[in-house]
Amino acid sequence: MLEGKAVMGETDMKQTMKEEALRLASKALDCFDVTELTQIARFIKKDFDGKYGSGWQCIAGTHFGSFVTHCSGYFIHFSVGSLTILLFKGSLGEPESQTNIVK
């Protein structure tokens, strides 16, 4: 399990989905070394694609900037120690959904 507490950044996800993202991050850190950033991101993305439909994007790292468009209700940004995770469902191909731009 996570040794440190997750620090929540921006999010507009429902509580159950937030809890799932945090659970998956914990599981990913149990399965992979903290330096295996691509594997951590892939692990979380694939699980969310399977549970909540395709189109999820996941970025894991220690230093990065971002400016993304996402479907409303499908964005989370949090940190666990020095690792930061950005998980969102892209809005491309879903013109009827609301989108937000978050920095």
Backbone atoms as SQL, in Angstrom:
CREATE TABLE atoms (id INTEGER PRIMARY KEY, chain TEXT, resi INTEGER, resn TEXT, atom TEXT, x REAL, y REAL, z REAL);
INSERT INTO atoms VALUES
  (1, 'A', 1, 'MET', 'N', 0.841, -1.198, 0.000),
  (2, 'A', 1, 'MET', 'CA', 0.000, 0.000, 0.000),
  (3, 'A', 1, 'MET', 'C', 0.878, 1.250, 0.000),
  (4, 'A', 2, 'LEU', 'N', 0.228, 2.381, -0.200),
  (5, 'A', 2, 'LEU', 'CA', 0.954, 3.647, -0.220),
  (6, 'A', 2, 'LEU', 'C', 1.527, 3.938, 1.160),
  (7, 'A', 3, 'GLU', 'N', 2.796, 4.297, 1.174),
  (8, 'A', 3, 'GLU', 'CA', 3.431, 4.626, 2.444),
  (9, 'A', 3, 'GLU', 'C', 3.053, 6.028, 2.890),
  (10, 'A', 4, 'GLY', 'N', 2.950, 6.953, 1.935),
  (11, 'A', 4, 'GLY', 'CA', 2.563, 8.321, 2.257),
  (12, 'A', 4, 'GLY', 'C', 1.143, 8.581, 1.796),
  (13, 'A', 5, 'LYS', 'N', 0.573, 9.618, 2.294),
  (14, 'A', 5, 'LYS', 'CA', -0.776, 9.980, 1.871),
  (15, 'A', 5, 'LYS', 'C', -0.743, 10.670, 0.523),
  (16, 'A', 6, 'ALA', 'N', -1.772, 10.432, -0.249),
  (17, 'A', 6, 'ALA', 'CA', -1.902, 11.126, -1.529),
  (18, 'A', 6, 'ALA', 'C', -2.337, 12.564, -1.263),
  (19, 'A', 7, 'VAL', 'N', -1.754, 13.481, -2.005),
  (20, 'A', 7, 'VAL', 'CA', -2.128, 14.890, -1.917),
  (21, 'A', 7, 'VAL', 'C', -2.943, 15.203, -3.155),
  (22, 'A', 8, 'MET', 'N', -4.190, 15.556, -2.944),
  (23, 'A', 8, 'MET', 'CA', -5.107, 15.796, -4.051),
  (24, 'A', 8, 'MET', 'C', -4.872, 17.179, -4.638),
  (25, 'A', 9, 'GLY', 'N', -4.739, 17.213, -5.938),
  (26, 'A', 9, 'GLY', 'CA', -4.670, 18.473, -6.673),
  (27, 'A', 9, 'GLY', 'C', -6.069, 18.781, -7.194),
  (28, 'A', 10, 'GLU', 'N', -6.163, 19.126, -8.452),
  (29, 'A', 10, 'GLU', 'CA', -7.449, 19.400, -9.079),
  (30, 'A', 10, 'GLU', 'C', -8.160, 18.091, -9.406),
  (31, 'A', 11, 'THR', 'N', -9.472, 18.089, -9.282),
  (32, 'A', 11, 'THR', 'CA', -10.273, 16.943, -9.690),
  (33, 'A', 11, 'THR', 'C', -11.723, 17.370, -9.856),
  (34, 'A', 12, 'ASP', 'N', -12.409, 16.683, -10.749),
  (35, 'A', 12, 'ASP', 'CA', -13.857, 16.865, -10.851),
  (36, 'A', 12, 'ASP', 'C', -14.552, 15.503, -10.922),
  (37, 'A', 13, 'MET', 'N', -13.836, 14.454, -10.502),
  (38, 'A', 13, 'MET', 'CA', -14.379, 13.096, -10.516),
  (39, 'A', 13, 'MET', 'C', -15.327, 12.873, -9.349),
  (40, 'A', 14, 'LYS', 'N', -16.241, 11.927, -9.551),
  (41, 'A', 14, 'LYS', 'CA', -17.080, 11.466, -8.447),
  (42, 'A', 14, 'LYS', 'C', -16.192, 10.745, -7.440),
  (43, 'A', 15, 'GLN', 'N', -16.636, 10.710, -6.202),
  (44, 'A', 15, 'GLN', 'CA', -15.844, 10.139, -5.116),
  (45, 'A', 15, 'GLN', 'C', -15.432, 8.695, -5.399),
  (46, 'A', 16, 'THR', 'N', -16.324, 7.879, -5.909),
  (47, 'A', 16, 'THR', 'CA', -15.991, 6.468, -6.149),
  (48, 'A', 16, 'THR', 'C', -14.883, 6.328, -7.194),
  (49, 'A', 17, 'MET', 'N', -14.910, 7.174, -8.222),
  (50, 'A', 17, 'MET', 'CA', -13.887, 7.124, -9.252),
  (51, 'A', 17, 'MET', 'C', -12.548, 7.638, -8.703),
  (52, 'A', 18, 'LYS', 'N', -12.590, 8.661, -7.849),
  (53, 'A', 18, 'LYS', 'CA', -11.371, 9.160, -7.203),
  (54, 'A', 18, 'LYS', 'C', -10.726, 8.059, -6.370),
  (55, 'A', 19, 'GLU', 'N', -11.549, 7.375, -5.592),
  (56, 'A', 19, 'GLU', 'CA', -11.039, 6.296, -4.751),
  (57, 'A', 19, 'GLU', 'C', -10.414, 5.196, -5.597),
  (58, 'A', 20, 'GLU', 'N', -11.021, 4.908, -6.747),
  (59, 'A', 20, 'GLU', 'CA', -10.472, 3.897, -7.648),
  (60, 'A', 20, 'GLU', 'C', -9.119, 4.333, -8.202),
  (61, 'A', 21, 'ALA', 'N', -8.981, 5.602, -8.567),
  (62, 'A', 21, 'ALA', 'CA', -7.705, 6.119, -9.081),
  (63, 'A', 21, 'ALA', 'C', -6.615, 6.002, -8.011),
  (64, 'A', 22, 'LEU', 'N', -6.934, 6.340, -6.783),
  (65, 'A', 22, 'LEU', 'CA', -5.966, 6.239, -5.695),
  (66, 'A', 22, 'LEU', 'C', -5.612, 4.786, -5.402),
  (67, 'A', 23, 'ARG', 'N', -6.610, 3.894, -5.451),
  (68, 'A', 23, 'ARG', 'CA', -6.371, 2.470, -5.225),
  (69, 'A', 23, 'ARG', 'C', -5.439, 1.910, -6.303),
  (70, 'A', 24, 'LEU', 'N', -5.699, 2.295, -7.550),
  (71, 'A', 24, 'LEU', 'CA', -4.859, 1.820, -8.653),
  (72, 'A', 24, 'LEU', 'C', -3.438, 2.358, -8.561),
  (73, 'A', 25, 'ALA', 'N', -3.286, 3.603, -8.157),
  (74, 'A', 25, 'ALA', 'CA', -1.942, 4.167, -7.981),
  (75, 'A', 25, 'ALA', 'C', -1.191, 3.378, -6.919),
  (76, 'A', 26, 'SER', 'N', -1.861, 3.043, -5.842),
  (77, 'A', 26, 'SER', 'CA', -1.249, 2.252, -4.783),
  (78, 'A', 26, 'SER', 'C', -0.844, 0.879, -5.306),
  (79, 'A', 27, 'LYS', 'N', -1.736, 0.241, -6.052),
  (80, 'A', 27, 'LYS', 'CA', -1.445, -1.075, -6.613),
  (81, 'A', 27, 'LYS', 'C', -0.280, -1.003, -7.608),
  (82, 'A', 28, 'ALA', 'N', -0.271, 0.043, -8.439),
  (83, 'A', 28, 'ALA', 'CA', 0.812, 0.223, -9.406),
  (84, 'A', 28, 'ALA', 'C', 2.153, 0.377, -8.699),
  (85, 'A', 29, 'LEU', 'N', 2.165, 1.120, -7.599),
  (86, 'A', 29, 'LEU', 'CA', 3.413, 1.313, -6.853),
  (87, 'A', 29, 'LEU', 'C', 3.847, 0.039, -6.127),
  (88, 'A', 30, 'ASP', 'N', 2.898, -0.856, -5.860),
  (89, 'A', 30, 'ASP', 'CA', 3.249, -2.162, -5.305),
  (90, 'A', 30, 'ASP', 'C', 3.852, -3.066, -6.378),
  (91, 'A', 31, 'CYS', 'N', 3.392, -2.890, -7.626),
  (92, 'A', 31, 'CYS', 'CA', 3.830, -3.756, -8.731),
  (93, 'A', 31, 'CYS', 'C', 5.094, -3.258, -9.431),
  (94, 'A', 32, 'PHE', 'N', 5.305, -1.951, -9.446),
  (95, 'A', 32, 'PHE', 'CA', 6.406, -1.360, -10.206),
  (96, 'A', 32, 'PHE', 'C', 7.240, -0.458, -9.314),
  (97, 'A', 33, 'ASP', 'N', 8.504, -0.318, -9.684),
  (98, 'A', 33, 'ASP', 'CA', 9.373, 0.627, -9.005),
  (99, 'A', 33, 'ASP', 'C', 8.926, 2.045, -9.375),
  (100, 'A', 34, 'VAL', 'N', 9.100, 2.987, -8.482),
  (101, 'A', 34, 'VAL', 'CA', 8.668, 4.371, -8.713),
  (102, 'A', 34, 'VAL', 'C', 9.353, 4.991, -9.928),
  (103, 'A', 35, 'THR', 'N', 10.455, 4.408, -10.385),
  (104, 'A', 35, 'THR', 'CA', 11.139, 4.919, -11.581),
  (105, 'A', 35, 'THR', 'C', 10.534, 4.380, -12.880),
  (106, 'A', 36, 'GLU', 'N', 9.663, 3.394, -12.798),
  (107, 'A', 36, 'GLU', 'CA', 9.030, 2.793, -13.982),
  (108, 'A', 36, 'GLU', 'C', 7.749, 3.552, -14.330),
  (109, 'A', 37, 'LEU', 'N', 7.921, 4.817, -14.711),
  (110, 'A', 37, 'LEU', 'CA', 6.801, 5.730, -14.888),
  (111, 'A', 37, 'LEU', 'C', 5.853, 5.314, -16.013),
  (112, 'A', 38, 'THR', 'N', 6.396, 4.841, -17.125),
  (113, 'A', 38, 'THR', 'CA', 5.545, 4.426, -18.241),
  (114, 'A', 38, 'THR', 'C', 4.685, 3.230, -17.849),
  (115, 'A', 39, 'GLN', 'N', 5.255, 2.287, -17.135),
  (116, 'A', 39, 'GLN', 'CA', 4.500, 1.113, -16.706),
  (117, 'A', 39, 'GLN', 'C', 3.401, 1.495, -15.715),
  (118, 'A', 40, 'ILE', 'N', 3.697, 2.422, -14.822),
  (119, 'A', 40, 'ILE', 'CA', 2.690, 2.889, -13.855),
  (120, 'A', 40, 'ILE', 'C', 1.529, 3.552, -14.597),
  (121, 'A', 41, 'ALA', 'N', 1.851, 4.448, -15.518),
  (122, 'A', 41, 'ALA', 'CA', 0.813, 5.146, -16.283),
  (123, 'A', 41, 'ALA', 'C', -0.008, 4.159, -17.110),
  (124, 'A', 42, 'ARG', 'N', 0.650, 3.211, -17.774),
  (125, 'A', 42, 'ARG', 'CA', -0.040, 2.208, -18.591),
  (126, 'A', 42, 'ARG', 'C', -0.993, 1.377, -17.734),
  (127, 'A', 43, 'PHE', 'N', -0.532, 0.964, -16.562),
  (128, 'A', 43, 'PHE', 'CA', -1.319, 0.146, -15.645),
  (129, 'A', 43, 'PHE', 'C', -2.626, 0.852, -15.270),
  (130, 'A', 44, 'ILE', 'N', -2.521, 2.119, -14.888),
  (131, 'A', 44, 'ILE', 'CA', -3.697, 2.887, -14.469),
  (132, 'A', 44, 'ILE', 'C', -4.619, 3.146, -15.659),
  (133, 'A', 45, 'LYS', 'N', -4.057, 3.564, -16.790),
  (134, 'A', 45, 'LYS', 'CA', -4.841, 3.867, -17.995),
  (135, 'A', 45, 'LYS', 'C', -5.635, 2.648, -18.460),
  (136, 'A', 46, 'LYS', 'N', -4.964, 1.496, -18.561),
  (137, 'A', 46, 'LYS', 'CA', -5.640, 0.292, -19.067),
  (138, 'A', 46, 'LYS', 'C', -6.793, -0.119, -18.161),
  (139, 'A', 47, 'ASP', 'N', -6.604, 0.007, -16.858),
  (140, 'A', 47, 'ASP', 'CA', -7.681, -0.353, -15.932),
  (141, 'A', 47, 'ASP', 'C', -8.875, 0.587, -16.101),
  (142, 'A', 48, 'PHE', 'N', -8.610, 1.882, -16.195),
  (143, 'A', 48, 'PHE', 'CA', -9.699, 2.839, -16.374),
  (144, 'A', 48, 'PHE', 'C', -10.383, 2.659, -17.737),
  (145, 'A', 49, 'ASP', 'N', -9.614, 2.365, -18.787),
  (146, 'A', 49, 'ASP', 'CA', -10.216, 2.061, -20.093),
  (147, 'A', 49, 'ASP', 'C', -11.188, 0.894, -19.974),
  (148, 'A', 50, 'GLY', 'N', -10.789, -0.142, -19.260),
  (149, 'A', 50, 'GLY', 'CA', -11.632, -1.322, -19.103),
  (150, 'A', 50, 'GLY', 'C', -12.874, -1.071, -18.275),
  (151, 'A', 51, 'LYS', 'N', -12.758, -0.263, -17.230),
  (152, 'A', 51, 'LYS', 'CA', -13.891, -0.024, -16.324),
  (153, 'A', 51, 'LYS', 'C', -14.819, 1.095, -16.776),
  (154, 'A', 52, 'TYR', 'N', -14.249, 2.131, -17.401),
  (155, 'A', 52, 'TYR', 'CA', -15.022, 3.342, -17.683),
  (156, 'A', 52, 'TYR', 'C', -15.043, 3.713, -19.166),
  (157, 'A', 53, 'GLY', 'N', -14.667, 2.795, -20.048),
  (158, 'A', 53, 'GLY', 'CA', -14.673, 3.061, -21.480),
  (159, 'A', 53, 'GLY', 'C', -13.340, 3.627, -21.949),
  (160, 'A', 54, 'SER', 'N', -13.079, 3.483, -23.242),
  (161, 'A', 54, 'SER', 'CA', -11.788, 3.911, -23.785),
  (162, 'A', 54, 'SER', 'C', -11.666, 5.427, -23.850),
  (163, 'A', 55, 'GLY', 'N', -10.441, 5.866, -24.069),
  (164, 'A', 55, 'GLY', 'CA', -10.170, 7.297, -24.204),
  (165, 'A', 55, 'GLY', 'C', -9.449, 7.916, -23.027),
  (166, 'A', 56, 'TRP', 'N', -9.065, 7.101, -22.038),
  (167, 'A', 56, 'TRP', 'CA', -8.354, 7.619, -20.874),
  (168, 'A', 56, 'TRP', 'C', -6.898, 7.874, -21.217),
  (169, 'A', 57, 'GLN', 'N', -6.348, 8.904, -20.594),
  (170, 'A', 57, 'GLN', 'CA', -4.936, 9.258, -20.727),
  (171, 'A', 57, 'GLN', 'C', -4.361, 9.347, -19.316),
  (172, 'A', 58, 'CYS', 'N', -3.144, 8.855, -19.141),
  (173, 'A', 58, 'CYS', 'CA', -2.506, 8.906, -17.832),
  (174, 'A', 58, 'CYS', 'C', -1.063, 9.344, -17.998),
  (175, 'A', 59, 'ILE', 'N', -0.666, 10.294, -17.187),
  (176, 'A', 59, 'ILE', 'CA', 0.703, 10.790, -17.162),
  (177, 'A', 59, 'ILE', 'C', 1.205, 10.614, -15.733),
  (178, 'A', 60, 'ALA', 'N', 2.368, 10.004, -15.604),
  (179, 'A', 60, 'ALA', 'CA', 2.983, 9.815, -14.292),
  (180, 'A', 60, 'ALA', 'C', 4.405, 10.351, -14.359),
  (181, 'A', 61, 'GLY', 'N', 4.787, 11.135, -13.381),
  (182, 'A', 61, 'GLY', 'CA', 6.129, 11.684, -13.398),
  (183, 'A', 61, 'GLY', 'C', 6.421, 12.506, -12.164),
  (184, 'A', 62, 'THR', 'N', 7.585, 13.135, -12.198),
  (185, 'A', 62, 'THR', 'CA', 7.989, 13.966, -11.067),
  (186, 'A', 62, 'THR', 'C', 8.036, 15.441, -11.427),
  (187, 'A', 63, 'HIS', 'N', 8.279, 15.749, -12.686),
  (188, 'A', 63, 'HIS', 'CA', 8.326, 17.145, -13.125),
  (189, 'A', 63, 'HIS', 'C', 7.716, 17.237, -14.518),
  (190, 'A', 64, 'PHE', 'N', 6.533, 17.777, -14.620),
  (191, 'A', 64, 'PHE', 'CA', 5.930, 17.985, -15.926),
  (192, 'A', 64, 'PHE', 'C', 4.869, 19.070, -15.823),
  (193, 'A', 65, 'GLY', 'N', 4.644, 19.723, -16.922),
  (194, 'A', 65, 'GLY', 'CA', 3.558, 20.675, -17.019),
  (195, 'A', 65, 'GLY', 'C', 2.503, 20.083, -17.929),
  (196, 'A', 66, 'SER', 'N', 1.298, 20.586, -17.829),
  (197, 'A', 66, 'SER', 'CA', 0.238, 20.076, -18.699),
  (198, 'A', 66, 'SER', 'C', -0.824, 21.146, -18.906),
  (199, 'A', 67, 'PHE', 'N', -1.502, 20.998, -20.005),
  (200, 'A', 67, 'PHE', 'CA', -2.649, 21.843, -20.325),
  (201, 'A', 67, 'PHE', 'C', -3.524, 20.977, -21.205),
  (202, 'A', 68, 'VAL', 'N', -4.577, 20.401, -20.644),
  (203, 'A', 68, 'VAL', 'CA', -5.356, 19.397, -21.357),
  (204, 'A', 68, 'VAL', 'C', -6.836, 19.762, -21.407),
  (205, 'A', 69, 'THR', 'N', -7.499, 19.220, -22.403),
  (206, 'A', 69, 'THR', 'CA', -8.956, 19.308, -22.500),
  (207, 'A', 69, 'THR', 'C', -9.493, 17.934, -22.133),
  (208, 'A', 70, 'HIS', 'N', -10.506, 17.911, -21.279),
  (209, 'A', 70, 'HIS', 'CA', -11.028, 16.623, -20.821),
  (210, 'A', 70, 'HIS', 'C', -12.539, 16.670, -20.729),
  (211, 'A', 71, 'CYS', 'N', -13.137, 15.498, -20.699),
  (212, 'A', 71, 'CYS', 'CA', -14.577, 15.401, -20.487),
  (213, 'A', 71, 'CYS', 'C', -14.880, 15.807, -19.048),
  (214, 'A', 72, 'SER', 'N', -15.913, 16.576, -18.882),
  (215, 'A', 72, 'SER', 'CA', -16.319, 17.020, -17.556),
  (216, 'A', 72, 'SER', 'C', -16.639, 15.813, -16.669),
  (217, 'A', 73, 'GLY', 'N', -16.057, 15.811, -15.467),
  (218, 'A', 73, 'GLY', 'CA', -16.285, 14.734, -14.515),
  (219, 'A', 73, 'GLY', 'C', -15.269, 13.605, -14.597),
  (220, 'A', 74, 'TYR', 'N', -14.255, 13.768, -15.453),
  (221, 'A', 74, 'TYR', 'CA', -13.299, 12.688, -15.691),
  (222, 'A', 74, 'TYR', 'C', -11.852, 13.187, -15.623),
  (223, 'A', 75, 'PHE', 'N', -11.507, 13.895, -14.570),
  (224, 'A', 75, 'PHE', 'CA', -10.167, 14.460, -14.428),
  (225, 'A', 75, 'PHE', 'C', -9.712, 14.358, -12.978),
  (226, 'A', 76, 'ILE', 'N', -8.461, 13.923, -12.788),
  (227, 'A', 76, 'ILE', 'CA', -7.865, 13.911, -11.450),
  (228, 'A', 76, 'ILE', 'C', -6.363, 14.150, -11.573),
  (229, 'A', 77, 'HIS', 'N', -5.854, 14.918, -10.636),
  (230, 'A', 77, 'HIS', 'CA', -4.432, 15.235, -10.559),
  (231, 'A', 77, 'HIS', 'C', -4.055, 15.117, -9.086),
  (232, 'A', 78, 'PHE', 'N', -3.121, 14.190, -8.780),
  (233, 'A', 78, 'PHE', 'CA', -2.734, 13.998, -7.386),
  (234, 'A', 78, 'PHE', 'C', -1.281, 13.572, -7.301),
  (235, 'A', 79, 'SER', 'N', -0.730, 13.685, -6.105),
  (236, 'A', 79, 'SER', 'CA', 0.670, 13.312, -5.872),
  (237, 'A', 79, 'SER', 'C', 0.756, 12.310, -4.740),
  (238, 'A', 80, 'VAL', 'N', 1.716, 11.415, -4.877),
  (239, 'A', 80, 'VAL', 'CA', 2.050, 10.462, -3.829),
  (240, 'A', 80, 'VAL', 'C', 3.556, 10.576, -3.653),
  (241, 'A', 81, 'GLY', 'N', 3.986, 11.205, -2.567),
  (242, 'A', 81, 'GLY', 'CA', 5.397, 11.489, -2.395),
  (243, 'A', 81, 'GLY', 'C', 5.853, 12.400, -3.518),
  (244, 'A', 82, 'SER', 'N', 6.907, 12.011, -4.222),
  (245, 'A', 82, 'SER', 'CA', 7.410, 12.837, -5.321),
  (246, 'A', 82, 'SER', 'C', 6.754, 12.501, -6.664),
  (247, 'A', 83, 'LEU', 'N', 5.921, 11.450, -6.700),
  (248, 'A', 83, 'LEU', 'CA', 5.262, 11.026, -7.931),
  (249, 'A', 83, 'LEU', 'C', 3.939, 11.755, -8.114),
  (250, 'A', 84, 'THR', 'N', 3.756, 12.345, -9.284),
  (251, 'A', 84, 'THR', 'CA', 2.499, 13.027, -9.611),
  (252, 'A', 84, 'THR', 'C', 1.806, 12.252, -10.717),
  (253, 'A', 85, 'ILE', 'N', 0.495, 12.116, -10.584),
  (254, 'A', 85, 'ILE', 'CA', -0.304, 11.391, -11.574),
  (255, 'A', 85, 'ILE', 'C', -1.414, 12.296, -12.072),
  (256, 'A', 86, 'LEU', 'N', -1.543, 12.343, -13.384),
  (257, 'A', 86, 'LEU', 'CA', -2.607, 13.075, -14.061),
  (258, 'A', 86, 'LEU', 'C', -3.378, 12.040, -14.867),
  (259, 'A', 87, 'LEU', 'N', -4.666, 11.899, -14.578),
  (260, 'A', 87, 'LEU', 'CA', -5.516, 10.919, -15.243),
  (261, 'A', 87, 'LEU', 'C', -6.765, 11.632, -15.729),
  (262, 'A', 88, 'PHE', 'N', -7.062, 11.493, -17.015),
  (263, 'A', 88, 'PHE', 'CA', -8.240, 12.166, -17.553),
  (264, 'A', 88, 'PHE', 'C', -8.754, 11.428, -18.775),
  (265, 'A', 89, 'LYS', 'N', -10.031, 11.640, -19.053),
  (266, 'A', 89, 'LYS', 'CA', -10.635, 11.089, -20.262),
  (267, 'A', 89, 'LYS', 'C', -10.698, 12.213, -21.275),
  (268, 'A', 90, 'GLY', 'N', -10.062, 12.000, -22.415),
  (269, 'A', 90, 'GLY', 'CA', -10.019, 13.023, -23.452),
  (270, 'A', 90, 'GLY', 'C', -11.389, 13.309, -24.036),
  (271, 'A', 91, 'SER', 'N', -11.537, 14.494, -24.603),
  (272, 'A', 91, 'SER', 'CA', -12.832, 14.897, -25.141),
  (273, 'A', 91, 'SER', 'C', -12.950, 14.709, -26.641),
  (274, 'A', 92, 'LEU', 'N', -11.862, 14.392, -27.326),
  (275, 'A', 92, 'LEU', 'CA', -11.887, 14.216, -28.765),
  (276, 'A', 92, 'LEU', 'C', -12.873, 13.117, -29.148),
  (277, 'A', 93, 'GLY', 'N', -13.704, 13.403, -30.135),
  (278, 'A', 93, 'GLY', 'CA', -14.668, 12.413, -30.595),
  (279, 'A', 93, 'GLY', 'C', -15.954, 12.393, -29.801),
  (280, 'A', 94, 'GLU', 'N', -16.085, 13.273, -28.829),
  (281, 'A', 94, 'GLU', 'CA', -17.304, 13.349, -28.025),
  (282, 'A', 94, 'GLU', 'C', -17.796, 14.789, -27.998),
  (283, 'A', 95, 'PRO', 'N', -18.242, 15.322, -29.153),
  (284, 'A', 95, 'PRO', 'CA', -18.611, 16.737, -29.215),
  (285, 'A', 95, 'PRO', 'C', -19.777, 17.116, -28.323),
  (286, 'A', 96, 'GLU', 'N', -20.626, 16.158, -27.955),
  (287, 'A', 96, 'GLU', 'CA', -21.772, 16.496, -27.114),
  (288, 'A', 96, 'GLU', 'C', -21.411, 16.612, -25.646),
  (289, 'A', 97, 'SER', 'N', -20.222, 16.131, -25.242),
  (290, 'A', 97, 'SER', 'CA', -19.842, 16.218, -23.834),
  (291, 'A', 97, 'SER', 'C', -19.249, 17.570, -23.514),
  (292, 'A', 98, 'GLN', 'N', -19.415, 17.959, -22.271),
  (293, 'A', 98, 'GLN', 'CA', -18.815, 19.207, -21.816),
  (294, 'A', 98, 'GLN', 'C', -17.331, 18.963, -21.580),
  (295, 'A', 99, 'THR', 'N', -16.528, 19.991, -21.825),
  (296, 'A', 99, 'THR', 'CA', -15.109, 19.867, -21.581),
  (297, 'A', 99, 'THR', 'C', -14.624, 21.028, -20.749),
  (298, 'A', 100, 'ASN', 'N', -13.537, 20.796, -20.059),
  (299, 'A', 100, 'ASN', 'CA', -12.879, 21.831, -19.268),
  (300, 'A', 100, 'ASN', 'C', -11.420, 21.848, -19.642),
  (301, 'A', 101, 'ILE', 'N', -10.811, 23.000, -19.599),
  (302, 'A', 101, 'ILE', 'CA', -9.380, 23.106, -19.819),
  (303, 'A', 101, 'ILE', 'C', -8.750, 23.411, -18.476),
  (304, 'A', 102, 'VAL', 'N', -7.830, 22.551, -18.046),
  (305, 'A', 102, 'VAL', 'CA', -7.195, 22.682, -16.748),
  (306, 'A', 102, 'VAL', 'C', -5.698, 22.759, -16.930),
  (307, 'A', 103, 'LYS', 'N', -5.051, 23.675, -16.233),
  (308, 'A', 103, 'LYS', 'CA', -3.591, 23.805, -16.272),
  (309, 'A', 103, 'LYS', 'C', -2.992, 23.105, -15.100);
